[in-house]
């Protein structure tokens, strides 16, 4: 039987529970999201983050502006769903967006330069 993680206190476990070790991500694992790509920048003068949603003809379709990562990604997801845009079709692309937005938020708070990966 697999040993249960010590940080879990009251949860039950399914009979098929297992711990899966994450494999190291490399650039060879990258797959393009056919929905869009995003450009992220910070606006130090207004303490805001901008997210440009771009198509693959390199046209900026929309820009979302806000102060917090969570406000931005939920606004983008909500708008995309409500308007049937299908911008972020890959889960790893959505995860990347969240990571980059949090990084931009931290850069704004600390005064550091933000560089999108």
C-alpha distances in whole Angstrom, upper triangle without the diagonal:
4,6,9,12,15,18,16,18,18,17,15,12,12,10,10,9,9,11,14,17,20,22,26,29,32,35,34,32,34,36,39,39,42,42,44,44,44,46,46,48,49,52,53,56,55,51,50,47,48,46,48,47,48,49,49,53,52,54,52,52,51,50,48,49,48,47,43,40,39,42,43,39,40,43,43,40,42,45,44,42,45,47,45,45,42,42,39,37,34,31,31,35,34,32,34,37,35,35,38,40,38,39,43,42,42,45,47,46,46,49,47,48,46,45,43,41
4,6,9,12,15,14,16,17,15,14,11,11,10,10,8,6,8,11,13,17,19,23,25,29,32,31,29,31,33,36,36,39,40,41,40,41,43,42,45,45,49,49,53,51,47,46,44,45,43,45,44,45,46,46,50,49,50,49,49,48,47,45,46,44,43,39,37,35,39,39,36,36,40,40,37,39,42,41,39,43,45,43,43,39,39,36,34,31,28,28,32,31,29,31,34,32,31,35,36,34,35,39,39,38,41,43,42,43,45,44,44,42,41,40,37
4,7,9,12,11,13,15,14,13,11,13,13,13,10,9,9,12,14,17,20,23,26,29,33,33,30,33,34,37,37,40,41,42,41,41,43,42,44,45,48,48,51,50,46,45,43,45,43,45,44,46,47,47,51,50,51,50,49,48,47,45,45,43,42,38,36,35,38,39,36,36,40,40,37,39,43,41,40,43,46,44,44,40,40,36,35,32,29,29,32,32,29,31,34,32,31,34,36,33,34,38,38,36,39,42,41,41,44,42,43,41,41,39,37
4,6,9,8,10,11,10,10,9,11,12,12,9,9,8,12,14,17,20,23,26,29,33,33,30,32,33,36,36,39,39,40,39,39,41,40,42,42,45,46,49,47,44,42,41,42,40,43,42,44,45,46,49,48,49,48,47,46,45,42,43,41,39,35,33,32,35,36,33,33,37,37,35,37,40,39,38,41,43,41,41,38,38,34,34,31,27,27,31,30,27,29,32,29,29,32,33,31,32,36,35,34,37,39,38,39,42,40,42,39,39,38,36
4,6,6,9,11,11,12,11,14,15,15,11,10,9,12,13,16,19,21,24,28,31,31,29,30,32,35,34,38,38,38,37,37,38,37,39,39,42,42,45,44,40,39,37,39,38,40,40,42,43,44,47,46,47,45,45,43,42,40,40,38,36,32,30,29,32,33,31,31,35,35,33,35,38,37,36,39,42,40,40,37,37,33,32,29,26,25,29,28,24,27,29,27,26,29,30,28,29,33,32,31,34,36,35,35,38,37,38,36,36,35,33
4,5,7,11,11,13,13,16,18,18,14,14,12,16,16,19,22,24,27,30,33,34,32,33,35,37,37,40,40,41,40,39,40,38,40,40,43,43,46,44,40,40,38,40,39,42,42,44,45,46,50,48,49,47,47,45,44,41,41,38,37,33,31,30,33,35,32,33,36,37,35,37,40,39,38,41,44,43,42,40,39,35,35,32,29,28,31,30,27,29,31,28,27,31,31,29,30,33,32,31,34,36,34,35,38,37,39,37,37,36,34
4,6,10,10,13,13,17,19,19,15,15,13,16,17,18,22,24,26,29,32,34,31,32,34,36,35,38,38,38,37,36,37,35,37,37,40,39,42,41,37,36,35,37,36,39,39,41,43,44,48,46,47,44,44,42,41,38,37,35,33,29,28,26,30,31,29,29,33,34,32,33,37,36,36,38,41,40,40,37,36,33,33,30,26,26,29,27,24,27,28,25,24,28,28,25,27,30,29,28,31,33,31,32,35,34,36,34,35,34,32
4,6,6,9,10,14,16,17,13,14,13,16,17,19,23,25,27,31,33,34,31,33,34,36,35,38,38,38,37,37,38,36,38,38,41,41,44,42,38,37,36,38,37,40,39,42,43,44,48,46,47,45,44,42,41,38,38,35,34,30,28,26,30,31,29,29,33,33,31,32,36,36,34,37,40,39,39,36,36,32,32,30,26,26,29,27,24,27,29,26,25,29,29,27,29,32,30,30,33,35,33,34,37,36,38,36,37,35,34
4,6,9,11,15,17,19,15,16,16,19,21,23,27,29,31,34,37,38,35,36,37,39,38,41,41,41,41,40,41,39,41,41,43,43,46,44,40,39,38,40,39,42,42,44,46,47,51,49,50,48,47,45,43,40,40,37,36,32,30,28,32,34,31,31,34,35,33,34,38,38,36,39,42,41,41,39,39,35,35,33,29,30,32,30,28,30,32,29,28,32,32,29,31,34,33,32,36,37,35,36,39,39,41,39,40,38,37
4,7,10,13,16,18,15,17,17,21,23,25,28,31,32,36,39,39,36,37,38,40,38,41,40,41,41,40,42,40,42,42,44,45,47,45,41,40,39,41,40,43,42,45,46,48,51,50,50,48,47,45,43,40,40,38,36,33,31,29,32,34,32,30,34,35,33,34,37,37,35,38,41,40,40,38,38,35,35,33,29,30,33,31,28,31,33,29,30,33,33,31,33,36,34,34,37,38,37,38,41,41,43,41,41,40,39
4,7,10,13,14,12,14,15,18,20,22,26,28,30,34,36,37,33,34,35,37,35,38,37,39,38,38,40,39,41,41,43,44,46,44,41,39,38,40,38,41,40,42,43,45,48,47,48,46,44,42,42,39,39,37,36,32,30,27,30,32,30,29,32,33,30,31,35,35,33,35,38,37,38,35,36,32,32,30,26,27,30,28,26,29,30,27,28,32,32,29,32,35,33,33,37,38,36,38,41,40,42,39,40,38,37
4,7,10,12,10,13,14,18,21,23,26,29,31,34,37,37,34,35,35,37,36,39,38,40,40,40,42,41,43,43,46,47,49,47,44,42,41,42,40,43,41,44,44,46,49,49,49,47,46,44,43,41,41,39,38,35,33,30,33,34,32,31,34,35,32,33,37,36,34,36,39,38,39,36,37,33,32,30,27,28,31,29,27,31,32,30,30,34,34,32,34,37,36,36,39,41,40,41,44,43,44,42,42,40,39
4,6,8,6,9,11,15,18,20,23,26,28,32,34,34,31,33,33,35,34,37,37,38,38,38,41,40,42,43,46,47,50,47,44,42,40,42,40,42,40,43,43,44,48,47,48,46,45,44,43,41,41,40,39,35,33,30,33,35,32,31,34,35,32,33,36,35,33,36,39,37,38,35,35,32,31,29,25,26,30,28,26,29,31,29,29,33,34,32,34,37,36,36,39,41,40,41,44,43,44,41,41,39,37
4,5,5,9,12,14,18,20,23,27,28,32,34,34,30,32,32,34,33,36,36,37,38,38,41,40,43,44,47,48,51,49,45,44,41,42,40,42,40,42,42,43,47,46,47,46,44,43,43,41,42,40,40,36,34,31,34,35,32,31,35,35,31,33,36,35,33,35,38,36,37,34,35,31,30,27,25,26,29,28,26,30,31,30,30,34,34,33,35,38,38,38,41,42,42,43,46,45,45,42,42,40,38
4,6,9,12,15,19,21,24,27,29,32,35,34,31,33,33,36,35,37,38,40,40,41,43,43,46,47,50,51,54,52,49,47,44,45,43,45,43,44,44,45,49,49,50,48,47,46,46,44,45,44,43,40,37,35,38,38,35,34,38,38,34,36,39,38,35,38,41,38,39,36,37,34,32,29,27,28,32,31,29,32,34,32,33,36,37,36,38,41,41,41,44,45,45,46,49,47,48,45,44,42,40
4,6,10,12,16,18,20,24,26,29,32,31,27,29,30,32,32,34,35,37,37,38,41,40,43,45,48,49,52,50,47,45,42,43,40,42,40,42,41,42,46,46,47,45,44,44,44,42,43,42,42,38,35,33,36,37,33,33,36,35,32,34,37,35,33,37,39,36,37,33,34,31,29,26,24,25,29,28,26,29,32,30,30,34,35,34,36,39,39,39,42,44,43,44,47,45,45,43,42,39,37
4,7,10,13,16,19,22,24,27,30,29,26,28,29,31,31,34,34,36,36,36,39,38,41,42,45,46,49,47,44,42,40,41,38,40,39,40,40,41,45,44,45,44,43,42,42,40,41,40,39,35,32,31,34,34,31,31,34,34,31,33,36,34,33,36,38,36,36,33,33,30,28,26,23,23,27,26,24,27,29,28,28,31,32,31,33,36,36,36,39,41,40,41,44,42,42,40,39,37,34
4,6,10,13,15,19,21,24,27,27,24,26,27,30,30,33,33,35,35,35,37,37,40,41,44,45,48,47,43,41,39,40,38,39,38,39,40,40,44,43,44,43,43,42,41,40,41,39,39,35,32,30,34,34,31,31,35,34,31,33,36,35,33,37,39,36,36,33,33,29,28,25,22,22,26,25,23,26,28,27,26,30,31,30,31,35,35,34,37,39,39,39,42,40,41,38,37,35,32
4,7,10,13,16,18,22,25,25,22,24,26,28,28,32,32,33,33,33,35,34,37,38,41,42,46,44,41,39,37,38,35,37,36,38,38,38,42,41,43,42,41,40,40,38,39,37,36,33,30,29,32,32,29,30,33,33,30,33,36,34,33,36,38,36,36,32,32,28,27,24,21,20,24,24,21,23,26,25,24,27,29,27,28,32,32,31,34,36,36,36,39,37,37,35,34,32,29
4,6,9,13,15,18,21,21,18,21,22,25,25,29,30,31,30,30,33,32,35,36,40,41,44,43,39,38,35,36,33,35,34,35,35,35,39,38,40,39,39,38,38,36,37,36,35,32,28,28,31,31,28,29,32,31,29,31,34,32,31,35,37,34,34,30,30,26,24,21,18,18,21,22,19,21,24,23,22,25,27,26,27,30,31,30,33,35,35,35,38,35,36,33,32,29,27
4,6,9,12,16,19,19,17,19,21,24,25,28,30,30,29,30,31,31,33,35,38,39,43,42,38,37,34,35,33,34,33,34,35,35,38,37,39,38,38,38,37,36,36,35,35,31,28,28,31,31,28,29,32,31,29,32,35,33,32,36,37,35,34,31,30,26,25,21,19,17,21,21,18,20,23,22,21,24,26,25,25,29,29,29,31,34,33,33,36,33,33,31,30,28,25
4,7,9,12,16,16,13,16,18,21,22,25,26,27,25,26,28,27,30,31,35,36,40,39,35,34,31,31,29,31,30,31,31,31,35,34,36,35,35,34,34,32,33,32,32,29,25,25,29,28,25,26,30,28,26,30,32,30,30,34,35,33,31,28,27,23,22,18,16,14,17,18,15,16,20,19,17,20,23,22,22,26,27,26,28,31,31,31,33,30,30,28,26,24,21
4,6,9,13,13,11,14,16,19,21,24,26,26,25,26,27,27,30,32,36,37,40,40,36,35,31,32,29,31,30,30,30,30,33,33,35,34,35,35,34,33,34,34,33,30,27,27,30,29,26,28,31,29,28,31,33,31,31,35,35,33,32,28,27,23,22,18,17,14,18,19,16,17,20,20,18,21,24,23,23,26,28,27,29,32,32,32,34,31,30,28,26,23,20
4,6,10,11,9,12,15,18,20,24,25,25,23,24,25,25,28,30,33,34,38,38,34,33,30,30,28,29,28,29,29,28,32,31,33,32,33,33,33,32,33,32,32,29,26,26,30,28,26,28,31,29,28,31,33,31,31,35,36,33,31,28,26,23,22,19,17,14,17,19,16,15,19,19,17,19,22,22,21,24,26,25,26,29,30,29,31,28,27,25,23,21,17
4,7,8,6,8,12,15,17,20,22,21,20,20,22,22,25,27,31,32,36,35,32,30,27,27,25,26,25,25,25,25,28,27,29,29,30,30,29,29,30,30,30,27,24,25,28,26,23,26,28,26,25,29,30,28,29,32,33,30,28,25,23,20,19,16,15,11,14,16,14,13,16,17,15,17,20,20,19,22,24,24,24,28,29,28,29,26,25,23,20,18,14
4,5,5,7,11,14,17,20,22,21,19,20,21,22,25,27,31,32,36,36,33,31,28,28,25,26,25,24,25,23,27,26,28,28,30,30,30,29,31,31,31,29,25,27,29,27,25,28,30,27,27,30,31,29,30,34,34,31,29,26,24,21,20,17,17,13,15,18,16,14,18,19,17,18,21,22,20,23,25,25,25,28,30,29,30,27,25,23,20,17,14
4,5,5,9,11,14,17,20,19,17,18,19,20,23,26,29,31,35,35,32,30,27,26,23,23,22,22,22,20,23,22,25,25,27,28,27,28,29,30,30,28,25,27,29,26,24,27,29,26,26,29,30,27,29,32,32,30,27,24,22,19,19,16,16,13,14,17,16,14,17,19,17,17,21,22,20,22,25,25,25,28,30,29,30,26,24,21,18,16,12
4,6,8,11,15,17,20,20,18,20,22,23,26,29,33,35,38,38,36,33,30,29,26,26,24,23,23,21,24,24,27,27,29,30,30,30,32,33,33,31,28,29,32,29,26,29,31,28,27,31,31,28,30,33,33,30,28,24,23,20,19,16,17,14,15,19,18,16,19,21,20,20,24,25,24,26,29,29,29,31,33,33,33,30,28,25,22,19,16
4,6,10,13,16,18,18,17,19,21,22,26,28,32,34,37,37,34,32,28,27,24,25,23,22,22,20,24,24,26,26,27,28,28,28,30,31,32,29,25,26,29,27,24,26,28,25,24,28,29,26,27,31,30,28,25,22,20,17,16,13,14,11,12,16,15,14,17,19,18,19,22,23,22,24,27,27,28,30,32,32,33,30,28,25,22,19,15
4,7,9,12,15,15,13,15,17,19,22,25,29,31,34,34,32,29,25,24,21,21,19,18,18,17,20,20,22,23,24,25,25,25,27,28,29,27,23,24,27,24,21,24,25,22,22,25,26,23,24,28,27,25,22,19,17,15,14,11,12,9,10,13,13,11,14,17,16,16,19,21,20,22,25,25,26,28,30,30,31,28,26,22,19,16,13
4,7,9,12,12,12,15,17,20,23,26,30,32,35,34,32,29,26,24,21,20,18,17,16,14,18,18,21,21,22,23,24,24,27,28,29,27,24,24,26,23,21,23,24,21,20,24,24,21,22,26,25,22,19,16,15,12,11,9,11,9,9,13,13,12,15,17,17,17,20,22,22,23,26,27,27,30,32,32,32,30,28,24,21,18,15
4,6,9,9,9,12,15,17,21,24,27,30,33,32,30,27,24,22,18,17,15,13,12,11,14,15,17,18,18,20,21,22,24,26,28,26,22,23,25,22,19,21,22,19,18,22,21,18,20,23,22,20,17,14,12,10,10,8,11,10,8,12,14,12,14,17,17,17,19,22,21,22,25,26,26,28,31,32,31,29,26,23,20,17,14
4,5,6,7,10,14,16,20,23,26,29,32,31,29,26,22,20,16,15,12,12,10,10,14,14,16,16,16,17,18,19,22,24,26,24,20,21,22,19,16,18,19,15,15,18,18,14,16,19,18,16,13,10,8,7,6,6,9,9,7,10,12,11,12,15,16,16,18,20,21,21,24,26,26,27,30,31,31,29,27,23,21,17,16
4,6,8,12,15,18,22,25,28,31,33,32,31,27,24,21,18,16,12,11,9,8,12,13,14,15,15,17,19,20,23,25,27,26,23,23,24,21,18,20,20,16,16,19,18,14,16,19,17,14,12,9,8,8,7,8,12,13,10,13,16,15,15,18,20,19,20,23,24,24,26,29,29,30,33,34,34,32,29,26,23,20,18
4,7,10,14,16,20,23,26,29,31,29,28,25,21,19,15,13,10,9,7,9,12,12,13,13,12,13,15,17,20,22,25,24,21,21,21,18,15,17,17,13,12,15,14,10,13,15,13,11,8,6,4,6,6,9,12,13,10,11,15,14,13,17,19,18,19,22,23,22,25,27,27,28,31,32,32,31,28,25,23,19,19
4,7,10,13,17,20,22,26,28,26,26,22,18,16,12,10,7,6,5,7,10,9,10,10,9,11,13,14,17,20,22,22,19,19,20,16,14,16,16,12,13,16,14,11,14,17,15,13,10,8,5,7,9,10,13,13,10,11,14,13,12,15,17,16,16,20,20,20,22,25,24,25,28,30,29,27,25,21,19,16,16
4,7,10,14,17,20,23,25,24,23,20,16,14,10,8,6,5,6,8,11,9,10,10,10,11,12,13,16,18,21,20,17,18,19,15,14,17,16,13,14,17,16,13,16,19,17,16,13,12,8,8,11,11,13,12,9,11,13,11,10,13,15,13,14,17,17,17,19,22,21,22,25,27,26,24,21,18,16,12,12
4,6,10,13,16,19,22,21,19,16,12,10,6,5,5,6,9,10,13,10,11,9,10,10,9,11,13,15,17,17,14,16,16,12,11,15,14,11,13,16,15,13,17,19,18,17,14,13,9,10,13,13,14,13,10,10,13,10,8,12,13,10,11,14,15,13,16,19,18,19,22,23,22,21,18,15,13,10,11
4,7,10,13,16,19,18,17,14,11,8,6,5,7,8,11,12,14,11,11,9,11,11,9,11,12,14,16,16,14,17,17,13,13,17,16,13,16,18,17,16,20,22,20,21,17,17,13,13,17,17,18,16,13,13,15,12,10,13,13,10,10,14,13,12,15,17,16,16,20,21,20,18,15,12,10,8,10
4,7,10,13,16,15,14,11,7,6,5,6,9,11,14,16,18,14,14,12,14,12,9,10,10,11,13,13,11,14,14,11,12,15,15,13,16,18,17,17,20,22,22,22,19,19,15,15,18,18,18,17,13,13,14,11,9,11,11,8,8,11,10,8,11,13,12,13,16,17,16,15,12,9,9,7,10
4,7,10,12,12,11,9,6,5,7,9,12,14,17,19,20,16,16,13,16,14,11,11,10,11,12,13,12,15,15,12,14,17,16,15,18,21,20,20,23,25,24,25,22,22,19,18,22,22,22,20,17,17,17,15,12,14,14,10,9,12,11,7,10,12,10,10,14,15,13,12,10,7,8,8,11
4,6,9,9,7,6,4,6,9,11,15,17,21,23,24,20,20,16,18,16,12,12,9,10,9,11,11,15,15,12,15,18,17,17,20,22,21,22,25,26,26,27,24,25,21,21,25,24,24,22,20,19,19,17,14,15,14,11,10,11,10,7,8,10,8,7,11,12,10,10,9,7,9,10,14
4,6,6,6,5,6,7,11,13,17,19,23,25,25,22,21,17,19,16,13,12,9,10,10,12,14,17,16,14,17,20,18,18,22,23,22,23,27,27,27,29,26,27,24,24,27,28,27,26,23,22,22,20,17,18,18,15,13,14,14,10,11,13,11,8,12,13,11,12,11,10,13,14,18
4,6,5,7,8,11,14,17,20,22,26,28,29,25,24,21,23,20,17,16,12,12,11,13,15,18,18,16,19,22,21,21,25,26,25,27,30,30,30,32,30,30,27,27,30,30,29,28,25,24,24,22,20,20,19,16,14,15,14,11,11,12,9,7,9,11,8,10,10,10,14,15,19
4,6,8,11,12,16,18,22,24,28,30,30,27,25,22,24,21,17,17,13,13,12,15,17,20,19,18,21,23,22,23,26,27,26,28,31,31,31,33,31,32,29,29,33,33,32,31,28,27,27,25,23,22,23,20,17,18,18,14,14,15,13,10,12,14,11,13,13,14,17,19,23
4,5,9,11,15,17,20,23,27,29,30,26,25,21,22,19,15,14,10,10,9,12,15,18,16,15,19,20,19,20,23,24,23,25,28,28,28,31,28,30,27,27,31,31,30,30,27,25,26,24,21,21,21,19,16,17,17,14,12,15,13,10,12,14,13,15,15,15,18,19,23
4,7,10,14,17,20,23,26,29,30,26,25,22,23,19,16,14,10,9,6,10,12,15,14,14,17,19,18,19,22,23,23,25,27,28,28,30,28,29,26,26,29,29,28,27,25,23,23,21,19,18,18,16,13,14,14,10,9,11,10,6,8,11,10,12,13,12,16,17,20
4,7,10,13,16,19,23,26,27,23,22,18,19,16,12,10,6,5,5,8,10,13,11,10,14,16,14,15,18,19,19,21,24,24,24,26,24,25,22,22,26,26,25,24,22,20,20,19,16,15,16,14,11,12,13,9,8,11,11,8,10,13,12,14,13,12,15,15,19
4,7,10,13,16,20,22,23,20,19,16,17,14,10,8,6,5,6,8,8,11,10,8,11,14,13,13,16,18,17,18,21,22,22,24,22,22,19,19,22,22,22,21,18,17,17,15,12,12,13,11,8,10,10,7,7,11,10,8,11,14,13,13,13,10,12,12,15
4,6,10,13,16,19,20,17,16,12,13,10,6,6,4,7,9,10,10,13,11,9,11,14,12,11,15,16,15,16,20,20,20,22,19,20,16,17,21,21,21,20,17,16,17,15,12,13,14,11,9,12,13,9,11,14,13,12,15,17,16,16,14,12,13,12,15
4,6,9,13,16,17,14,13,10,11,8,5,5,6,9,11,12,10,12,12,8,9,12,11,9,12,14,13,13,17,18,17,19,16,16,13,13,17,18,18,17,14,13,15,13,9,11,13,10,9,12,13,10,12,15,15,14,17,20,19,18,16,13,13,11,14
4,6,10,13,14,11,10,6,7,6,4,7,9,12,15,15,14,16,15,11,12,15,13,10,13,15,13,13,17,18,17,18,14,15,12,13,16,18,19,18,14,14,16,14,11,14,16,13,12,16,16,14,16,19,18,18,21,23,22,21,18,15,15,12,15
4,7,10,12,10,8,6,6,5,6,8,11,14,17,17,15,16,16,12,12,14,12,9,12,14,12,10,14,16,14,14,11,11,8,10,13,15,16,16,12,12,15,14,11,14,16,14,13,17,18,16,18,21,21,21,24,26,25,24,21,18,17,14,16
4,7,8,6,5,4,6,8,9,12,15,18,21,21,19,20,19,16,15,18,16,13,15,17,15,13,16,18,16,16,12,12,9,11,14,15,18,17,14,15,17,15,13,17,18,16,16,20,20,19,21,24,23,23,26,28,27,25,23,19,18,15,16
4,6,5,6,7,7,10,12,15,18,21,24,24,22,23,22,19,18,20,18,15,16,18,16,14,17,18,16,15,11,11,9,11,13,15,18,18,14,16,19,17,16,19,21,19,19,23,23,22,24,27,26,27,30,32,30,29,26,23,21,18,18
4,5,7,9,11,14,16,18,21,24,27,27,24,25,25,22,20,23,22,18,19,22,19,17,20,22,19,18,14,14,11,13,14,16,19,18,15,17,20,18,17,21,22,20,21,25,25,24,26,29,28,29,32,33,32,30,27,24,21,18,18
4,6,9,10,14,16,19,22,26,28,29,26,28,27,24,23,25,24,20,22,24,21,19,22,23,20,19,16,16,14,16,18,19,22,22,19,21,24,21,20,24,25,23,24,27,27,25,28,31,30,30,34,35,33,31,28,25,23,20,21
4,6,9,12,14,17,19,23,25,26,24,26,25,21,21,23,22,18,20,23,20,18,22,23,21,20,16,17,14,16,18,19,22,21,18,19,22,19,18,22,23,20,21,24,24,22,25,28,26,26,30,31,29,28,24,22,19,17,18
4,6,9,11,15,18,21,24,25,23,25,24,20,20,22,20,17,19,21,18,17,20,21,18,18,15,16,13,16,18,20,23,22,19,20,23,21,19,22,23,21,21,25,25,22,25,28,26,26,30,31,30,28,25,22,21,18,20
4,6,8,11,14,17,20,21,20,22,20,17,17,19,17,14,17,18,15,15,18,19,17,17,14,15,12,15,18,20,22,21,18,18,21,19,16,19,21,18,18,22,22,20,22,25,24,23,27,28,27,26,23,20,19,17,19
4,7,10,13,17,20,21,20,21,19,16,16,17,15,12,15,16,12,12,15,16,13,14,11,13,10,14,16,19,21,21,17,18,21,19,17,19,22,19,19,22,23,21,23,26,25,25,28,30,29,28,25,22,22,19,21
4,7,10,13,17,18,17,18,16,12,13,15,12,10,13,14,10,11,14,14,12,14,11,14,11,14,17,19,21,21,17,17,20,19,15,18,20,18,16,20,21,19,20,23,23,22,25,27,26,26,24,21,20,18,20
4,6,10,13,15,14,16,13,10,12,14,11,9,13,14,11,12,16,16,15,17,14,16,13,15,18,20,21,21,17,16,19,17,14,16,18,16,14,17,18,15,16,20,19,18,21,24,22,22,20,18,18,16,19
4,7,10,11,11,12,10,7,9,11,8,7,11,12,10,12,15,15,15,17,15,16,13,14,18,20,20,20,17,15,17,16,13,14,16,14,12,15,16,14,14,18,18,16,19,22,21,21,20,17,18,16,19
4,7,9,10,12,9,7,10,12,9,10,14,14,13,15,18,18,18,20,18,20,17,18,21,22,22,22,19,17,19,18,14,14,16,14,11,14,15,12,12,16,16,13,16,19,18,19,18,16,17,16,19
4,6,8,9,7,6,10,11,9,11,14,14,14,17,19,19,20,22,20,21,19,19,23,23,22,22,20,17,18,18,14,13,15,14,10,12,14,11,10,14,14,12,14,17,17,18,18,15,18,17,20
4,7,9,7,8,11,13,12,14,16,17,17,20,22,22,23,25,23,24,21,21,25,25,23,23,21,18,19,18,15,13,15,14,10,10,12,10,7,11,12,9,10,14,14,16,16,14,17,17,20
4,6,5,6,9,10,11,13,15,16,17,18,20,21,23,24,23,23,20,19,23,22,21,20,19,16,16,16,13,11,12,12,8,8,11,9,6,10,12,10,10,14,15,16,17,15,17,16,19
4,6,5,6,9,10,11,12,14,15,17,18,20,21,22,20,20,18,16,19,19,17,16,15,12,12,12,9,7,9,9,5,5,9,8,6,10,12,11,12,15,16,16,16,14,15,14,16
4,5,5,6,8,10,11,12,14,15,16,18,20,21,20,19,17,16,19,18,16,17,15,12,12,13,10,8,10,11,8,8,12,12,10,13,15,15,15,18,20,20,20,17,19,17,19
4,6,6,6,9,10,10,12,14,15,16,18,20,19,19,17,16,20,20,18,19,17,14,15,16,12,10,13,13,10,11,14,13,11,14,16,15,16,19,20,21,21,18,20,19,21
4,6,5,6,9,10,10,12,14,15,16,18,16,16,14,14,17,18,17,17,15,12,13,13,10,9,12,11,8,10,13,11,11,14,16,14,16,19,20,20,19,16,18,16,18
4,5,5,6,8,10,10,12,14,15,16,14,14,12,11,14,14,13,14,12,8,10,11,7,7,10,10,8,10,13,12,12,15,17,17,18,21,22,21,21,18,18,16,17
4,5,5,6,8,10,10,12,14,15,14,14,13,12,15,16,14,16,14,11,12,14,11,10,13,14,11,13,16,16,15,18,20,19,20,23,25,25,24,21,22,19,21
4,6,5,6,8,10,10,12,14,13,14,13,13,16,17,17,18,16,13,15,16,12,12,16,15,13,15,18,16,16,19,21,19,21,24,25,25,24,21,22,20,22
4,6,5,6,9,10,11,12,10,11,9,9,13,14,14,15,13,10,13,14,10,11,14,14,12,15,17,16,16,20,21,20,22,25,25,25,24,20,21,18,19
4,6,5,6,8,10,10,9,9,9,8,11,12,12,14,12,9,12,13,11,11,15,15,14,16,19,18,18,21,23,23,24,27,28,27,26,23,23,20,21
4,5,5,6,8,10,10,11,11,11,14,16,15,18,16,13,16,17,14,14,18,18,16,18,21,21,20,24,25,24,26,29,30,30,29,25,26,23,24
4,5,5,6,8,8,10,10,11,14,17,17,19,16,14,17,18,15,16,20,19,17,20,22,21,21,25,26,25,27,30,30,30,29,25,26,23,24
4,6,5,6,5,6,6,8,10,13,14,17,14,12,16,17,14,15,19,19,17,20,23,22,22,25,26,26,28,31,31,30,29,25,25,22,23
4,5,5,6,7,9,10,11,14,14,17,16,13,17,18,16,17,21,21,20,22,25,24,24,27,29,28,30,33,33,33,32,28,28,25,26
4,6,8,10,12,13,15,18,18,21,19,17,20,22,19,20,23,23,22,24,27,26,26,29,31,30,31,34,35,35,34,30,30,27,28
4,6,9,10,13,14,18,19,21,19,17,21,22,19,21,24,24,22,25,28,26,27,30,31,30,32,35,35,35,33,30,30,27,28
4,6,9,11,12,15,17,20,17,16,20,21,19,20,24,24,23,26,28,27,28,31,32,31,34,36,36,36,34,31,30,27,27
4,5,9,10,13,15,18,15,14,18,18,16,18,22,21,20,23,25,24,26,29,29,29,32,34,34,33,31,28,27,23,24
4,6,6,10,12,14,12,12,15,16,15,17,20,20,19,22,24,24,25,28,29,29,31,34,34,33,31,27,26,22,22
4,6,9,11,13,10,10,13,13,12,14,17,17,16,20,21,21,22,25,26,26,28,30,30,29,27,23,22,19,19
4,6,7,9,6,6,10,10,9,12,14,14,15,18,19,19,21,23,24,25,27,29,29,28,26,22,21,17,17
4,7,9,8,8,11,12,12,14,17,17,18,20,22,22,24,26,27,28,30,32,33,31,29,25,24,20,19
4,5,5,7,9,10,11,13,15,16,17,19,20,21,23,25,26,27,29,31,31,30,28,24,22,19,17
4,5,5,6,9,10,11,12,14,15,17,18,20,21,23,24,26,27,29,30,28,27,23,22,19,17
4,5,5,6,9,10,10,12,14,15,16,18,20,21,22,24,26,27,28,26,25,21,19,16,14
4,5,5,6,9,10,10,12,14,15,16,18,20,21,22,24,26,26,24,23,19,17,14,12
4,5,5,6,9,10,11,12,14,15,16,19,20,21,23,25,25,24,23,19,18,15,14
4,5,5,6,9,10,11,12,14,15,17,18,20,21,23,24,22,22,18,17,14,13
4,5,5,6,8,10,10,12,14,15,16,18,20,21,22,20,19,15,14,10,9
4,5,5,6,9,10,10,12,14,15,16,18,20,21,19,18,14,13,10,10
4,6,5,6,9,10,10,12,14,15,17,18,20,18,18,15,15,12,12
4,6,5,6,9,10,11,12,14,16,17,18,16,16,13,12,10,10
4,5,5,6,9,10,10,12,14,15,16,14,13,9,9,7,8
4,5,5,6,9,10,11,12,14,15,14,13,10,11,9,11
4,5,5,6,9,10,11,12,14,13,13,11,12,11,13
4,5,5,6,9,10,11,12,10,10,8,9,9,10
4,5,5,6,9,10,10,9,9,6,8,8,11
4,5,5,6,9,10,10,11,9,12,12,15
4,5,5,6,8,8,10,9,12,13,15
4,5,5,6,5,6,6,9,11,14
4,6,5,7,8,8,12,13,16
4,6,8,11,11,15,16,19
4,5,9,10,14,16,18
4,7,9,13,15,18
4,6,10,13,15
4,7,10,13
4,7,10
4,6
4
